[in-house]
Amino acid sequence: MSYYDYIIVGSGIAGLYTALLAKEQGSVLIITKGSIDDCNTKYAQGGIAAAIGRNDSAQLHFHDTIAAGDGLSDEEAVGILVNEAPDRITDLVNFGVPFDTLDGQIALAMEAAHSMPRILHAGGDATGEHIEVTLSNQVRSSKIQVLEDCLATEILVEKERVSGIKALDCRTGSIEEFGCRSLILATGGAGQLFKYTTNSEIATGDGIVLAFKAGAEIVDMEFFQFHPTALRLPGVTPFLISEAVRGEGGILRNVDGYRFMPDYTPEGDLAPRDIVARSLVYEMKKTGSDRVFIDATHLPPYVTTTRFPHIYRFCLNHGLDITKGLIPVAPAAHYMMGGIKTNSWGETNIAGLFATGETACTRAHGANRLASNSLLEAIVFSKRVIEKTRKGVKSKPPIASKSSEVHHTLNQRQVPQAVPAPSLSALQQLHWDKVGIIRNQESLTEATDILAAWQKSLPQPTDRPSHELNNLVLTGRLVTEAALLREESRGAHFRSDFPQSSPLWQRHIVFTA
Ligand SMILES: Cc1cc2nc3c(=O)[nH]c(=O)nc-3n(C[C@H](O)[C@H](O)[C@H](O)COP(=O)(O)OP(=O)(O)OC[C@H]3O[C@@H](n4cnc5c(N)ncnc54)[C@H](O)[C@@H]3O)c2cc1C
């Protein structure tokens, strides 16, 4: 069995950046289930947040992040996030990420729920692609070993410490084992749970399931962020129309052309994502339409084409010139706030197992992530993982404070009857209908039972699609059962039967196997 100091699963921003730092400390293997650039990172548009502007401060960034988190953000994690942001941006610049500039300075944009312009971007709205390609080129030209088309299937644990990983070679179907000192999961999110999602096909919750089955704690899974504005055109996947379009002055209108957001909230078009997403659901219901529109036609065309070249071109390729016509949009699942519970050094409760990026839950985002904080979280906490795992640094599993947590296992209730195994589209429809933007006890109970039955009906996975479907079913159970337990509304989690937040629920739901 080959042995490495570090094995990193995933090659988005979290995996690549971690690998580039880890190579200074020892041998590194990256395992990734597609090609190196298959990930969510490359689709990120708006940018990455950091308080580097003249009138900005880490304190203001801290306040905005805490406000978005709706009472569940961990203050220590947020402090680390905002204070370490400028240095991590410098790292990205040093790796060669070509952030856009204005008069020789890094250009900073405004986004919803940020009190200052603090969003760095690259190629206008192609930030993620520039970051991904820059980092993957660095990895390719380094001594880091990369195994593409290789899907991690099981974490190996010996004497309560991670010893390595099992992985499926998706090209040959063979299973291989690799040993390591530190295993870092950087496997991204789980947007593929839902019928409408901005996420790429890789987002199937694999890291959550790998960690859960190995005994790790999984936290905050009920908080799934729905982006209010994904393109809604027949036959076109829900392509993200970045908040930055509204940040530049784009206006939401209903199917009758009416500007409706001020009717729902004084913050109007730039309210936090959860409020805008719910307002869209209500407005679509009211008007009997499956979409609303972003109006950017009043912006000078050069602003639209230079600031949003990617969105402009994508829409144009689908017959829509957004400088002249309204953009049809509707909400879509976007970001998983919950994940593998880590402390502020990326450590899980299992020795030698770390998590970073979207699959991890540092609890910085709380109940709702502030736009453009996730790319940032990935690099800030990846750096800390490597600080912690440097040779000579003693590491033991963190002793977590349990005061603000409630601990659960998955529901063991007998499932009523045997059912056929689900298809991916049935699973996505179920989550969209029953566990989506607006949930309640009835819809969640129904989904809980169906998912438990589906889990029993699934055959042993043999290839990438069957592993991913298995992982989605289990991840879906964690999301649904957490949502059922949380009898309140907070951040991205909205229960129509408990529409207010409750101080009793100012705590985290943690699942273990
Ligand atoms: C359309 C879109 C726009 C966004 N815009 C922004 C933005 O402007 N700003 C911002 O901060 N955030 C944004 N986000 C969120 C942000 O892009 C993601 O949270 C972030 O890129 C996640 O990075 P990651 O490295 O954790 O995961 P990813 O980039 O998703 O990478 C995960 C990697 O893990 C691999 N993997 C998964 N499972 C396995 C397995 N079992 N075995 C092997 N490999 C595996 C995948 O193949 C992939 O390489 C956006 C997200 C989307 C979808």
The ligand as an SDF file (V2000), in Angstrom:
LIG
                    3D

 53 58  0  0  0  0  0  0  0  0999 V2000
  -22.5560   28.5680   -9.1240 C   0  0  0  0  0  0  0  0  0  0  0  0
  -21.8460   28.8430   -7.8270 C   0  0  0  0  0  0  0  0  0  0  0  0
  -21.4050   30.1310   -7.5590 C   0  0  0  0  0  0  0  0  0  0  0  0
  -20.7470   30.3980   -6.3640 C   0  0  0  0  0  0  0  0  0  0  0  0
  -20.2540   31.6580   -6.1320 N   0  0  0  0  0  0  0  0  0  0  0  0
  -19.5190   31.8770   -5.0200 C   0  0  0  0  0  0  0  0  0  0  0  0
  -18.8710   33.1370   -4.8280 C   0  0  0  0  0  0  0  0  0  0  0  0
  -18.9560   34.0370   -5.6500 O   0  0  0  0  0  0  0  0  0  0  0  0
  -18.1480   33.2970   -3.6930 N   0  0  0  0  0  0  0  0  0  0  0  0
  -18.0110   32.3200   -2.7480 C   0  0  0  0  0  0  0  0  0  0  0  0
  -17.3380   32.5310   -1.7320 O   0  0  0  0  0  0  0  0  0  0  0  0
  -18.6080   31.1170   -2.9310 N   0  0  0  0  0  0  0  0  0  0  0  0
  -19.3230   30.8790   -4.0370 C   0  0  0  0  0  0  0  0  0  0  0  0
  -19.9050   29.6570   -4.2200 N   0  0  0  0  0  0  0  0  0  0  0  0
  -19.6240   28.5890   -3.2430 C   0  0  0  0  0  0  0  0  0  0  0  0
  -18.2080   28.1050   -3.4630 C   0  0  0  0  0  0  0  0  0  0  0  0
  -17.9180   28.0670   -4.8410 O   0  0  0  0  0  0  0  0  0  0  0  0
  -18.0080   26.7230   -2.8830 C   0  0  0  0  0  0  0  0  0  0  0  0
  -18.4680   26.6900   -1.5630 O   0  0  0  0  0  0  0  0  0  0  0  0
  -16.5220   26.3740   -2.8730 C   0  0  0  0  0  0  0  0  0  0  0  0
  -16.0070   26.5080   -4.1820 O   0  0  0  0  0  0  0  0  0  0  0  0
  -16.3290   24.9630   -2.3650 C   0  0  0  0  0  0  0  0  0  0  0  0
  -14.9840   24.6280   -2.5400 O   0  0  0  0  0  0  0  0  0  0  0  0
  -14.5000   23.1920   -2.0910 P   0  0  0  0  0  0  0  0  0  0  0  0
  -13.0770   23.1040   -2.4820 O   0  0  0  0  0  0  0  0  0  0  0  0
  -14.8910   22.9610   -0.7010 O   0  0  0  0  0  0  0  0  0  0  0  0
  -15.4030   22.1890   -2.9770 O   0  0  0  0  0  0  0  0  0  0  0  0
  -15.4810   21.9940   -4.5460 P   0  0  0  0  0  0  0  0  0  0  0  0
  -14.9090   23.1310   -5.2910 O   0  0  0  0  0  0  0  0  0  0  0  0
  -16.8790   21.6360   -4.8670 O   0  0  0  0  0  0  0  0  0  0  0  0
  -14.5510   20.7230   -4.7810 O   0  0  0  0  0  0  0  0  0  0  0  0
  -14.9010   19.4620   -4.2670 C   0  0  0  0  0  0  0  0  0  0  0  0
  -13.9450   18.4410   -4.8510 C   0  0  0  0  0  0  0  0  0  0  0  0
  -14.1090   17.1780   -4.2100 O   0  0  0  0  0  0  0  0  0  0  0  0
  -14.1410   16.1480   -5.1740 C   0  0  0  0  0  0  0  0  0  0  0  0
  -14.8520   15.0050   -4.5820 N   0  0  0  0  0  0  0  0  0  0  0  0
  -16.0850   14.9790   -4.0250 C   0  0  0  0  0  0  0  0  0  0  0  0
  -16.3530   13.7550   -3.5500 N   0  0  0  0  0  0  0  0  0  0  0  0
  -15.2740   12.9860   -3.8110 C   0  0  0  0  0  0  0  0  0  0  0  0
  -14.9540   11.6200   -3.5800 C   0  0  0  0  0  0  0  0  0  0  0  0
  -15.7930   10.7630   -2.9810 N   0  0  0  0  0  0  0  0  0  0  0  0
  -13.7580   11.1610   -3.9920 N   0  0  0  0  0  0  0  0  0  0  0  0
  -12.8860   11.9700   -4.6240 C   0  0  0  0  0  0  0  0  0  0  0  0
  -13.1420   13.2680   -4.8820 N   0  0  0  0  0  0  0  0  0  0  0  0
  -14.3170   13.7700   -4.4720 C   0  0  0  0  0  0  0  0  0  0  0  0
  -14.8300   16.8050   -6.3530 C   0  0  0  0  0  0  0  0  0  0  0  0
  -14.6410   16.0820   -7.5370 O   0  0  0  0  0  0  0  0  0  0  0  0
  -14.1460   18.1680   -6.3330 C   0  0  0  0  0  0  0  0  0  0  0  0
  -12.8860   18.1040   -6.9240 O   0  0  0  0  0  0  0  0  0  0  0  0
  -20.5550   29.3680   -5.4050 C   0  0  0  0  0  0  0  0  0  0  0  0
  -21.0240   28.0810   -5.6880 C   0  0  0  0  0  0  0  0  0  0  0  0
  -21.6580   27.8170   -6.8750 C   0  0  0  0  0  0  0  0  0  0  0  0
  -22.1360   26.4270   -7.1610 C   0  0  0  0  0  0  0  0  0  0  0  0
  1  2  1  0
  2  3  1  0
  2 52  2  0
  3  4  2  0
  4  5  1  0
  4 50  1  0
  5  6  2  0
  6  7  1  0
  6 13  1  0
  7  8  2  0
  7  9  1  0
  9 10  1  0
 10 11  2  0
 10 12  1  0
 12 13  2  0
 13 14  1  0
 14 15  1  0
 14 50  1  0
 15 16  1  0
 16 17  1  0
 16 18  1  0
 18 19  1  0
 18 20  1  0
 20 21  1  0
 20 22  1  0
 22 23  1  0
 23 24  1  0
 24 25  2  0
 24 26  1  0
 24 27  1  0
 27 28  1  0
 28 29  2  0
 28 30  1  0
 28 31  1  0
 31 32  1  0
 32 33  1  0
 33 34  1  0
 33 48  1  0
 34 35  1  0
 35 36  1  0
 35 46  1  0
 36 37  1  0
 36 45  1  0
 37 38  2  0
 38 39  1  0
 39 40  1  0
 39 45  2  0
 40 41  1  0
 40 42  2  0
 42 43  1  0
 43 44  2  0
 44 45  1  0
 46 47  1  0
 46 48  1  0
 48 49  1  0
 50 51  2  0
 51 52  1  0
 52 53  1  0
M  END
$$$$
